[in-house]
Amino acid sequence: MYVIRTWDLPTRLFHWALVLCVTGLFITGNMGGDAMRWHFFLGYTVLTLLLFRFFWGWLGGYWSRFAHFPLSPRSVVAYLSGRWPETHLGHNPLGSYSVLLMLLALAVQAVAGLISDDEIATHGPLSILVSGDWVSLATSWHTQIGKFLVLGLIGLHVAAIVVYKVSKGLSLVPPMIHGDKTLNLPTVSSADGWRERLWALAMLIWSISLVWVLVHMAD
C-alpha cells in the first residue's frame, strides 16, 4: 500500500477557512444590524481566499493545480462509464467542474457585495464608484440569486460527498483533513514541504494586500 500526499497543507487550510467564512457570512447576513460589520470582514476574507486559490491553482501542489483538473469531455465520459483510473487522486471530472463553479459563484457574490447597497444602513465600499443601475443589479444578485445559487452548490457538494461514501464506501473528508490517500499503486504526490508552505504564505500576504487596495479604492 502507498500513502500519497494528495492535498497539501495550504489547500486544506484554504478549504476549511472557506467553509467557516461562508458559514459565517450566511449567519451574519441573516442577522443584519451590528453583525454586518462581521459580514463585511468575512466577505473580504473570502475574496482574499479566492484570490489565493487562484494563485495556488497555478503554483500549488500537484493535485491542487487547475492544470490537473480533468475537464475534457473524454475525462467525463471515462468517469461516468466507470473507467476512471485509480491513480488519479485529485478531483474527478464532475468534482472539478463543481469546484470551479463554486469558486466562480463565490467570487461573483463577493464582488457584488462590494458594490451593493441596502439603502438603509449598509453599503459596499465600492458602491459609490458605479452607477445606480449597477448597484441595484449587484444588490439584487447578492441578496437573492447569488445567495441561493451558492446555497444550492453547497447542497450539491454535500450530497456528492454522501453519495460517494454510500456508493463507493470512500469518505472524501478525511483526506482534506490529514492530506493523504492510500492506494495499491504508486502515483504522483503533491509537494508539501516548508518551501511550498512559505511560498503559499507569501501568496496569501500578496492576496491580502491586493484585497486591501481594492476595498479602499474609494477612500
C-alpha positions, 0 to 999 in steps of 0.5 A, a space after each residue: 500500500 502507498 500513502 500519497 500526499 494528495 492535498 497539501 497543507 495550504 489547500 486544506 487550510 484554504 478549504 476549511 477557512 472557506 467553509 467557516 467564512 461562508 458559514 459565517 457570512 450566511 449567519 451574519 447576513 441573516 442577522 443584519 444590524 451590528 453583525 454586518 460589520 462581521 459580514 463585511 470582514 468575512 466577505 473580504 476574507 473570502 475574496 482574499 481566499 479566492 484570490 489565493 486559490 487562484 494563485 495556488 491553482 497555478 503554483 500549488 501542489 500537484 493535485 491542487 493545480 487547475 492544470 490537473 483538473 480533468 475537464 475534457 469531455 473524454 475525462 467525463 465520459 471515462 468517469 461516468 462509464 466507470 473507467 476512471 483510473 485509480 491513480 488519479 487522486 485529485 478531483 474527478 471530472 464532475 468534482 472539478 467542474 463543481 469546484 470551479 463553479 463554486 469558486 466562480 459563484 463565490 467570487 461573483 457574490 463577493 464582488 457584488 457585495 462590494 458594490 451593493 447597497 441596502 439603502 438603509 444602513 449598509 453599503 459596499 465600499 465600492 458602491 459609490 464608484 458605479 452607477 445606480 443601475 449597477 448597484 441595484 443589479 449587484 444588490 439584487 444578485 447578492 441578496 437573492 440569486 447569488 445567495 441561493 445559487 451558492 446555497 444550492 452548490 453547497 447542497 450539491 457538494 454535500 450530497 456528492 460527498 454522501 453519495 460517494 461514501 454510500 456508493 463507493 464506501 470512500 469518505 472524501 473528508 478525511 483526506 482534506 483533513 490529514 492530506 493523504 490517500 492510500 492506494 495499491 499503486 504508486 502515483 504522483 504526490 503533491 509537494 508539501 514541504 516548508 518551501 511550498 508552505 512559505 511560498 503559499 504564505 507569501 501568496 496569501 500576504 500578496 492576496 491580502 494586500 491586493 484585497 486591501 487596495 481594492 476595498 479602499 479604492 474609494 477612500 
